[in-house]
Protein backbone atom coordinates (compact mmCIF):
# COMPACT_ATOMS: atom_id res chain seq x y z
CA UNK A 1 0.00 0.00 0.00
CA UNK A 2 2.86 2.37 0.84
CA UNK A 3 4.44 1.73 -2.56
CA UNK A 4 1.13 2.46 -4.29
CA UNK A 5 0.69 5.77 -2.43
CA UNK A 6 4.26 6.73 -3.28
CA UNK A 7 3.60 6.14 -6.97
CA UNK A 8 0.37 8.15 -6.78
CA UNK A 9 2.28 11.09 -5.33
CA UNK A 10 4.99 10.68 -7.97
CA UNK A 11 2.23 10.83 -10.57
CA UNK A 12 0.87 14.01 -8.97
CA UNK A 13 4.32 15.59 -9.00
CA UNK A 14 4.91 14.69 -12.66
CA UNK A 15 1.39 15.86 -13.47
CA UNK A 16 2.04 19.21 -11.77
CA UNK A 17 5.09 19.78 -13.97
CA UNK A 18 3.17 18.71 -17.08
CA UNK A 19 0.36 21.10 -16.18
CA UNK A 20 2.73 24.08 -16.17
CA UNK A 21 3.81 23.16 -19.68
CA UNK A 22 0.37 22.23 -20.98
CA UNK A 23 -1.45 25.28 -19.61
CA UNK A 24 0.70 27.68 -21.61
CA UNK A 25 0.63 25.53 -24.74
CA UNK A 26 -3.15 25.09 -24.69
CA UNK A 27 -3.71 28.84 -24.27
CA UNK A 28 -1.31 29.65 -27.12
CA UNK A 29 -2.87 27.13 -29.49
CA UNK A 30 -6.45 27.77 -28.37
CA UNK A 31 -6.25 31.56 -28.60
CA UNK A 32 -3.67 32.22 -31.30
CA UNK A 33 -4.15 29.06 -33.34
CA UNK A 34 -0.36 28.62 -33.48
CA UNK A 35 1.23 25.17 -33.41
CA UNK A 36 4.28 26.10 -31.35
CA UNK A 37 7.01 23.45 -31.35
CA UNK A 38 9.33 25.96 -29.66
CA UNK A 39 7.34 25.60 -26.44
CA UNK A 40 9.61 22.88 -25.07
CA UNK A 41 12.63 25.13 -25.65
CA UNK A 42 11.36 27.61 -23.05
CA UNK A 43 11.32 24.73 -20.55
CA UNK A 44 14.94 23.93 -21.44
CA UNK A 45 15.99 27.59 -21.23
CA UNK A 46 14.36 27.85 -17.79
CA UNK A 47 16.17 24.74 -16.56
CA UNK A 48 19.56 25.96 -17.82
CA UNK A 49 19.08 29.48 -16.43
CA UNK A 50 18.13 28.00 -13.05
CA UNK A 51 21.13 25.64 -13.06
CA UNK A 52 23.53 28.47 -13.97
CA UNK A 53 22.15 30.85 -11.34
CA UNK A 54 22.16 28.21 -8.59
CA UNK A 55 25.73 27.15 -9.44
CA UNK A 56 26.99 30.75 -9.27
CA UNK A 57 24.98 32.06 -6.31
CA UNK A 58 24.14 28.97 -4.28
CA UNK A 59 20.59 30.28 -3.97
CA UNK A 60 17.61 28.29 -5.22
CA UNK A 61 15.51 31.47 -5.11
CA UNK A 62 17.97 33.08 -7.52
CA UNK A 63 17.53 30.03 -9.74
CA UNK A 64 13.76 30.49 -9.76
CA UNK A 65 14.06 34.17 -10.67
CA UNK A 66 16.64 33.43 -13.38
CA UNK A 67 14.45 30.73 -14.90
CA UNK A 68 11.35 32.92 -14.95
CA UNK A 69 13.21 35.89 -16.41
CA UNK A 70 15.19 33.85 -18.92
CA UNK A 71 12.25 31.86 -20.25
CA UNK A 72 9.84 34.81 -20.10
CA UNK A 73 12.10 37.25 -21.92
CA UNK A 74 13.09 34.67 -24.53
CA UNK A 75 9.42 33.87 -25.09
CA UNK A 76 8.61 37.55 -25.66
CA UNK A 77 11.51 37.92 -28.10
CA UNK A 78 10.41 34.83 -30.05
CA UNK A 79 6.81 36.07 -30.22
CA UNK A 80 7.71 39.57 -31.39
CA UNK A 81 10.36 38.57 -33.92
CA UNK A 82 8.97 35.32 -35.30
CA UNK A 83 5.60 34.04 -34.07
CA UNK A 84 3.81 37.31 -34.80
CA UNK A 85 4.41 36.74 -38.51
CA UNK A 86 2.81 33.29 -38.41
CA UNK A 87 -0.67 34.06 -37.05
CA UNK A 88 -2.35 34.11 -40.44
CA UNK A 89 -0.23 31.39 -41.99
CA UNK A 90 -1.09 27.74 -42.52
CA UNK A 91 -0.24 25.30 -39.71
CA UNK A 92 2.41 23.69 -41.91
CA UNK A 93 4.37 26.97 -42.02
CA UNK A 94 3.99 27.29 -38.25
CA UNK A 95 5.33 23.78 -37.67
CA UNK A 96 8.32 24.33 -39.96
CA UNK A 97 9.16 27.76 -38.53
CA UNK A 98 8.85 26.76 -34.87
CA UNK A 99 10.80 23.55 -35.48
CA UNK A 100 13.58 25.69 -36.92
CA UNK A 101 13.44 27.89 -33.82
CA UNK A 102 13.66 24.78 -31.65
CA UNK A 103 16.87 23.68 -33.41
CA UNK A 104 18.26 27.21 -33.18
CA UNK A 105 17.53 27.33 -29.45
CA UNK A 106 19.29 24.01 -28.86
CA UNK A 107 22.43 25.27 -30.57
CA UNK A 108 22.29 28.67 -28.87
CA UNK A 109 21.97 27.08 -25.42
CA UNK A 110 24.87 24.72 -26.13
CA UNK A 111 27.05 27.67 -27.19
CA UNK A 112 26.14 29.76 -24.14
CA UNK A 113 26.14 27.09 -21.42
CA UNK A 114 28.21 24.33 -23.03
CA UNK A 115 27.22 20.76 -23.85
CA UNK A 116 28.13 19.31 -20.48
CA UNK A 117 24.89 18.76 -18.50
CA UNK A 118 24.90 20.91 -15.34
CA UNK A 119 24.16 19.34 -11.96
CA UNK A 120 21.58 21.00 -9.71
CA UNK A 121 21.59 20.05 -6.05
CA UNK A 122 18.40 19.98 -4.02
CA UNK A 123 18.34 23.11 -1.79
CA UNK A 124 18.76 22.55 1.95
CA UNK A 125 15.24 23.72 2.76
CA UNK A 126 13.76 21.10 0.41
CA UNK A 127 15.94 18.19 1.47
CA UNK A 128 14.73 15.38 3.67
CA UNK A 129 11.43 13.56 4.00
CA UNK A 130 7.98 14.19 5.43
CA UNK A 131 6.24 11.43 7.37
CA UNK A 132 2.78 10.96 5.86
CA UNK A 133 1.80 7.82 7.72
CA UNK A 134 3.14 4.81 9.59
CA UNK A 135 6.27 3.74 7.76
CA UNK A 136 5.59 6.11 4.86
CA UNK A 137 7.93 9.00 4.14
CA UNK A 138 7.98 11.16 1.03
CA UNK A 139 10.59 13.67 -0.26
CA UNK A 140 9.94 17.28 0.76
CA UNK A 141 10.94 18.61 -2.68
CA UNK A 142 8.33 16.53 -4.49
CA UNK A 143 5.59 17.63 -2.08
CA UNK A 144 6.67 21.24 -2.55
CA UNK A 145 6.39 20.93 -6.32
CA UNK A 146 2.91 19.38 -6.01
CA UNK A 147 1.92 22.40 -3.91
CA UNK A 148 3.40 24.80 -6.48
CA UNK A 149 1.40 23.11 -9.24
CA UNK A 150 -1.80 23.40 -7.19
CA UNK A 151 -1.21 27.10 -6.48
CA UNK A 152 -0.46 27.86 -10.13
CA UNK A 153 -3.60 25.99 -11.21
CA UNK A 154 -5.68 28.06 -8.78
CA UNK A 155 -4.01 31.28 -9.91
CA UNK A 156 -4.59 30.53 -13.59
CA UNK A 157 -8.23 29.66 -12.95
CA UNK A 158 -8.74 32.97 -11.15
CA UNK A 159 -6.90 34.85 -13.91
CA UNK A 160 -8.91 33.31 -16.74
CA UNK A 161 -12.33 33.33 -15.05
CA UNK A 162 -12.30 36.24 -12.60
CA UNK A 163 -10.31 39.07 -14.19
CA UNK A 164 -10.73 41.45 -17.12
CA UNK A 165 -7.57 40.08 -18.72
CA UNK A 166 -9.04 36.59 -18.48
CA UNK A 167 -12.24 37.83 -20.10
CA UNK A 168 -10.20 39.25 -22.99
CA UNK A 169 -8.25 36.00 -23.30
CA UNK A 170 -11.46 33.98 -23.52
CA UNK A 171 -12.94 36.52 -25.91
CA UNK A 172 -9.84 36.40 -28.09
CA UNK A 173 -10.18 32.63 -28.31
CA UNK A 174 -13.82 32.91 -29.44
CA UNK A 175 -13.80 35.94 -31.75
CA UNK A 176 -10.60 37.88 -32.49
CA UNK A 177 -12.42 40.45 -34.60
CA UNK A 178 -14.94 41.34 -31.92
CA UNK A 179 -12.19 41.85 -29.32
CA UNK A 180 -10.36 44.18 -31.72
CA UNK A 181 -13.61 46.04 -32.43
CA UNK A 182 -13.88 46.75 -28.69
CA UNK A 183 -10.60 48.66 -28.87
CA UNK A 184 -8.29 45.95 -27.55
CA UNK A 185 -4.84 45.67 -29.13
CA UNK A 186 -5.00 41.99 -30.09
CA UNK A 187 -1.25 41.85 -30.76
CA UNK A 188 -0.50 42.91 -27.20
CA UNK A 189 -2.96 40.34 -25.92
CA UNK A 190 -1.21 37.64 -27.95
CA UNK A 191 2.18 38.77 -26.64
CA UNK A 192 0.87 38.65 -23.07
CA UNK A 193 -0.48 35.11 -23.50
CA UNK A 194 2.69 33.91 -25.20
CA UNK A 195 4.87 35.44 -22.48
CA UNK A 196 2.71 33.83 -19.79
CA UNK A 197 3.12 30.45 -21.48
CA UNK A 198 6.90 30.88 -21.62
CA UNK A 199 6.94 31.95 -17.96
CA UNK A 200 5.12 28.78 -16.92
CA UNK A 201 7.62 26.74 -18.94
CA UNK A 202 10.44 28.42 -17.04
CA UNK A 203 8.83 27.45 -13.75
CA UNK A 204 8.51 23.86 -14.99
CA UNK A 205 12.22 23.99 -15.85
CA UNK A 206 13.04 24.91 -12.24
CA UNK A 207 10.96 21.97 -11.04
CA UNK A 208 12.78 19.62 -13.41
CA UNK A 209 16.32 20.83 -12.71
CA UNK A 210 16.91 19.12 -9.31
CA UNK A 211 15.07 15.91 -10.26
CA UNK A 212 15.80 15.27 -13.95
CA UNK A 213 18.78 15.61 -16.26
CA UNK A 214 19.29 19.15 -17.53
CA UNK A 215 20.57 18.67 -21.08
CA UNK A 216 20.28 19.88 -24.64
CA UNK A 217 17.11 18.55 -26.28
CA UNK A 218 15.19 17.98 -23.05
CA UNK A 219 12.40 20.17 -24.41
CA UNK A 220 11.58 17.94 -27.38
CA UNK A 221 10.98 14.86 -25.25
CA UNK A 222 8.58 16.56 -22.87
CA UNK A 223 6.84 18.45 -25.70
CA UNK A 224 5.31 15.29 -27.17
CA UNK A 225 3.86 14.34 -23.79
CA UNK A 226 2.56 17.89 -23.38
CA UNK A 227 0.66 17.67 -26.67
CA UNK A 228 -0.87 14.40 -25.46
CA UNK A 229 -2.01 16.20 -22.30
CA UNK A 230 -3.82 19.00 -24.14
CA UNK A 231 -5.45 16.57 -26.58
CA UNK A 232 -6.76 14.52 -23.65
CA UNK A 233 -7.90 17.57 -21.70
CA UNK A 234 -9.28 19.61 -24.59
CA UNK A 235 -7.51 22.30 -26.61
CA UNK A 236 -7.81 25.81 -25.16
CA UNK A 237 -9.01 24.69 -21.72
CA UNK A 238 -6.94 25.30 -18.58
CA UNK A 239 -9.21 22.94 -16.65
CA UNK A 240 -8.67 20.34 -19.35
CA UNK A 241 -4.91 20.85 -19.16
CA UNK A 242 -5.02 20.16 -15.42
CA UNK A 243 -7.16 17.04 -15.80
CA UNK A 244 -5.06 15.73 -18.68
CA UNK A 245 -1.78 16.40 -16.87
CA UNK A 246 -2.89 14.58 -13.73
CA UNK A 247 -4.21 11.61 -15.73
CA UNK A 248 -1.04 11.31 -17.79
CA UNK A 249 1.15 11.70 -14.70
CA UNK A 250 -0.73 8.95 -12.86
CA UNK A 251 -0.79 6.53 -15.79
CA UNK A 252 2.91 7.07 -16.52
CA UNK A 253 3.98 6.65 -12.89
CA UNK A 254 1.83 3.61 -12.14
CA UNK A 255 2.71 1.99 -15.46
CA UNK A 256 6.45 2.27 -14.87
CA UNK A 257 6.02 0.97 -11.32
CA UNK A 258 3.78 -2.04 -11.88
CA UNK A 259 4.24 -3.23 -15.47
CA UNK A 260 7.68 -4.83 -14.83
CA UNK A 261 6.16 -6.96 -12.04
CA UNK A 262 3.08 -7.91 -14.05
CA UNK A 263 5.03 -8.87 -17.15
CA UNK A 264 7.59 -10.65 -14.99
CA UNK A 265 4.94 -13.28 -14.24
CA UNK A 266 4.54 -13.98 -17.95
CA UNK A 267 8.05 -13.63 -19.39
CA UNK A 268 11.66 -14.07 -18.24
CA UNK A 269 13.36 -10.86 -16.98
CA UNK A 270 15.38 -10.42 -20.19
CA UNK A 271 12.11 -10.06 -22.10
CA UNK A 272 9.86 -8.58 -19.41
CA UNK A 273 12.01 -5.52 -18.61
CA UNK A 274 12.25 -4.14 -22.18
CA UNK A 275 8.58 -4.90 -22.77
CA UNK A 276 7.58 -3.13 -19.57
CA UNK A 277 9.56 -0.02 -20.51
CA UNK A 278 7.95 0.07 -23.94
CA UNK A 279 4.42 -0.53 -22.67
CA UNK A 280 4.84 2.08 -19.94
CA UNK A 281 5.85 4.69 -22.53
CA UNK A 282 2.96 3.67 -24.79
CA UNK A 283 0.37 3.69 -21.99
CA UNK A 284 -0.28 7.43 -22.25
CA UNK A 285 -1.00 7.11 -25.98
CA UNK A 286 -3.43 4.28 -25.26
CA UNK A 287 -5.07 6.58 -22.72
CA UNK A 288 -5.31 9.33 -25.34
CA UNK A 289 -6.92 6.95 -27.85
CA UNK A 290 -9.50 5.80 -25.29
CA UNK A 291 -10.39 9.38 -24.33
CA UNK A 292 -10.74 10.46 -27.98
CA UNK A 293 -13.01 7.51 -28.75
CA UNK A 294 -15.31 8.49 -25.87
CA UNK A 295 -14.94 12.29 -26.09
CA UNK A 296 -13.41 13.40 -29.42
CA UNK A 297 -13.02 17.02 -28.25
CA UNK A 298 -11.24 16.01 -25.03
CA UNK A 299 -12.43 15.80 -21.45
CA UNK A 300 -13.05 19.53 -20.90
CA UNK A 301 -12.95 21.37 -24.25
CA UNK A 302 -12.98 25.15 -24.22
CA UNK A 303 -16.51 26.53 -24.29
CA UNK A 304 -17.38 29.12 -26.92
Secondary structure by P-SEA (a helix, b strand, c coil): caaaaaaaaaaaaaaaaaaaaaaaaaaaaacccccccaaaaaaaaaaaaaaaaaaacccaaaaaaaaaaaaaaaaaaaaaccccccccccaaaaaaaaaaaaaaaaaaaaaaccccbbbbcccccccbbbbccccbbbbaaaaaaaaaaaaaaaaaaaaacccaaaaaaaaaaccaaaaaaaccaaaaaaaaaaaaaaaaaaaaaaaaccccccccaaaaaaaaaaaaaaaaaccccaaaaaaaaaaaaaaaaaaaccaaaaaaaccccaaaaaaaaaaaaaaaaaaaaaaaaacccccccccc
